[in-house]
Amino acid sequence: MSGLFLERALLTLLMWGLLLEVFGLAVLSSQPWRFEFSYLLVLFLITTGSIIVIIMRIRKKYRERF
């Protein structure tokens, strides 16, 4: 398996995780401030940062190929 394939697979998993986190944030935001909401907010930020880093790496690899 090439590195690009693994990065795309990881990106797919992270995008699904991001969708679930957005759904969870939408549900928990209607309730009073709880630990779960703040924990999910931190996970959301980490997932978003990871997605940005992976997209930057994929773009860099495509630029090197062409």
Residue, then its C-alpha position, 0 to 999 in steps of 0.5 A: m500500500s502506498g502512503l497516499f492510499l493510507e493518507r486517503a483512508l485516514l482522511t476518510l475516517l477523520m471526515w466521518g468522525l468529524l461528521l459525528e462530532v458535529f452531530g454530537l455538538a449540535v445535540l449537546s449544545s442545547q443542554p446546559w454546559r457539561f463535560e461531554f460538550s467540552y470534551l467533544l469540542v476539544l476532539f472536534l478541534i483535534t480532528t479538524g487540525s488533523i484533517i488540515v495537516i493530512i490535506m496539506r501533505i496530500r497536496k504536497k505529494y501531488r505537487e511533487r508528482f507533477 
